[in-house]
């Protein structure tokens, strides 16, 4: 029995949602129909594709192998649809991009607003998450990360470097002992990440500076910047965020200037999509330009 493409779409939805009901909501099918489609596909493939548990449906070893082929077929179908519509000077449809919340708050609004103005038929969705975006579950079509992923069939391109600096409000600096060296940070009130929620070692800035205690913490970069702005403590922030927080002042500018990078991550199959490729180029160009503009203003 040959597998049906419609069944493959159901398989991808269950793999991403990890449940029949979740896949049914995405596909607008009832869970029983989803279950029958999966059973039909398993019969056609001669393999069990999912392992059912109290947590939901997890891919079996056979399912993991099929997933890459299914996603490649999905990307090829999208590319074929774009080819049939013919070339266009403007982008259309919906594109969702995931990004760490610092990038999503301080860079992407300006960049995506410009891209949207140039492409009025394009719907852009920005997903700001203080964690790595899960592309395999289609949380986004592409993602910006602070480390290049080392696993998976992914396209990874470096977008740009950016700088991180130590800052504090004048109200804090005037009411506490002066910070004249990195050793003084041990006595300062620090604002940073919730330690258990640092999703990438590149974000563990305070450990790099020898800080062991963080009295005020958040998993959100804008919240950390706001706490510093209110005089609650010193914080390491993106230099490009300073124009949004003009009352913050640099602390130890010669000792604290960390460099990190942004990367754009997509599935390899996305390169078959001229639409996604054009958007990715515009996004990378826009982020580079916005980082340079804001750091020049800081």
N, C-alpha and C positions, 0 to 999 in steps of 0.2 A: 504494500500500500504506500503510495506517495504522500508525503506530508503536504498539507494545505498551507498557503501563505497566511490565510486568516488564522489558522491555528498557531502559527509562529508568532503573530502579533499578540495573541492571547498568552503564549508562553513568555514573551518579553514583559508583558504587563504583570504577570504573576511573579516573575523573577524580581521585578523592581518593587512591587508592593508587598511581596512576601505573604500574600493571602489571597484567597479567591474573592472575598468581598471587596478588598481594596482594588484588585484588578477589575472587578465588575463595575465599580464606580468610575474608573478611568475609561472603560470601554463601553459603559452604559449597557451592560449585560447583567443578568441575574447570576449569583454565584453558582447555581446548579449548572447553568449553561457553560460557564467558565470551566467548571470541573469536567464536564463532558468533553469540551474541546481539548483539555489537557490529556484526558484519557485517550482520546482519538490520536493525538500527536504521539503519545508514548507508544501506542500500538504501532503506529506507522514507523517510528524510529526503532522499535524493538528494544527500548531501554526505559528505565525509571528515571524521570527527570527531576523529581522533587522528593524530598524527605519531609513528611509531615510531623510536626511536634507541637506542643502547647504554645510555643512562640510563633507558629505559623508555618509557612512553606519555605524550606531552604533548598537551594539547588543541590542535587546530587553531583557526583563526579561527572556523570554523563551530561547532566544539565549544564555544568560549568563549561564543558567543551562545546556544547551547542550554543551557549550564550554568545560567544564571539562571532560565530557564523550568523546567528540571528541578527545581531547588531550590524554586521557588515551588509546583510541583505536589506535591512531597514534603511541604512544610509544610501545604498544603491537605488532603492525605490524613490527616496527623496530626491536624489540627484537626477533620476530619470524624469520625475515630475517637473523639476526646475528646467531641464533641457527642453521639455515639450512646450513650456510656456514662452520660450525664446528669451533672448537677452533683453535686459532693461537697464536704463541708466540709474534707476532708483531701486532700493530694497523694499520688500514688502513681507507680509506675514508676521510671525511672532518669533522673537529670539530672547531667550532667557540667559542671563549671565550671573554666575555666583561669584562672590568676592568676600574677603575678610572685611569686617565692618569699618575699619579705618579707611580702606580704599573705597568701599561702597558709599561712605558718608562724605568724604572730603574730595574725591576725584570723579567718581562715576556720574554723579548728577550733572556736572558741567559737560562732561564728555558725551554722555548719552543724550542730553538735551540738544547738543549740536548735531549729532548724528540723526536724531529724530526729526529735527527741523529740516534737514536736507533730504529726508526720506519719509514724507508724510504718511505713506501707506504701511510703514513699519511699526510694529508694536514691540517695545523694548521693556523687558522686566528685569529689575535688579533685585537679586536675592542676597541680602546682607546677613552673613552667618559667622559667628565667632568660632568656626570650625571648618574643616575641609568639606567642600561641597561634594556630594556623592553623584558623580556623573552617570554611574551605572544604573541608578534609580531614576534618572532623568530629572533630578532636581534642577538641572540647568543644561543648556546646550554647550556651554563652555564655562570655564572657571579661571579666576585669577588666584594664584597661590603665592606663598612666600618661600616655598622650596620646590624644586622640580621633582615630581613624583618619579620613583625608580621602578615601578611595576605597572603592568597593564599595557594594553595596546593604545598608547596615547601619543598625540602630537604635543610637544612642549616647545615653546619659544620664549626666550627671555624678552620681557618688555622694556624694563629700565631699572636702574639702581635708584634708591632713595635714601635719605638720611634720617637718623633718629637723634634727638637731642634731649638734654635734661633741662627741665623748666620748673619754674615756681612763680606764684603770684607775689606782687610786692607786699601784700598784707602778710604773707607767710615769711618772706625773706626779712621783713622789718621786725618781726616778733620773735625770731629764733636766732641762735648763734650762727655766724657766717659759715658758709660752706666753702672752704678754700682748697680742699683736696678730696680725693676719692675716699680717704680714710674718714672724713667728716660725715660721709653718708651713713655710717653706722649709727650716728646719733640723731639723724634727721628722720622726720616722719615721711614715709614713702608711700606713694600711690602706684599700684601696678595691677598685674593680672592675678586672678584667683589661681593659686599654684596648680591645683588639680585640673584646671581648665585651660592650661597652656597647650594648645593642640599642635604646636610646632616648636621645636627647640630653637628655631630662629627668633621666636618671640620671647624667649627667656632672657630679656635684657638685663634685669636687675641682678640675676645671678652672675652675669658677665661682669657686673660692676662690684661684685662682692657683697651685695645686700642680702641679708638672710631673713629679715622680718619686714612684712608689708602690712601695716596697720589698716590701710584702706585699699580694698581691692575690688575689681570688677572684671568680668569677661568681655566688657565692651570698651573699645578705645575711646569713643566720644565721652563715655561716662568718666573714664580716668582723666581725660583732659578737663572736663567740667569740675571734677573734684579739685584738681590742681588750681583751676581758675578761681575757685571759691576760697583758696588759701588753706586747703586741708592738708597739703603736703607737696613734696616734690614728685615729679613724674617724668618718665621717658616718653616722649611723644614723637610722632612723625613731624619733621620740619615743615612739610607741606600743609600741616593743619594750623600753623601759627596765624596766618591771616584770618582764620575763623575765631581765634582766641587772642585778640590783640593785647590783652592785659598780662599775658604770660611773659616772663622774662627768662632768658637763657641763664643757666647755671653751669659753671665749669665748662665753658665752650671749647677750651683747648683740650681738656681731658676726655670729654664725653661727646663723641661724634661718631655714631655707629652707622655702618653701611649695610643695607639689605637690598633685596631685589624682588621684583614682581615677575611672575611667569604666567603665560596664558596656556591653558591646558584644554585640549579637545580630544575626542576620539579620532583615531587614524582615519576612520571612514568619513569623517567630516570634511576631509580634503577633496572628496568628490563633489561636495556641495559648493558651487560657485557663490551662492548667497552667503553661506556661513564664512567662507574664505574672505569675501569682500568686507563683511562686517568685522571679522577679526583684524583685518588690516587697518580699518578705520579706528577700531577700538585701541589697538596698540599705538598707532600714531597719536591719537587723542590723549591717552594716558601719559605718554612720554612728554608731550607738549604741556599738559596740565601740571605735571610734577615740576618741570623746569620753570614754568611761570610762577607757581606758588612758592617754590624754594627761593626764587629771585626776589619775591616780595617779602619773605620772612625776615 
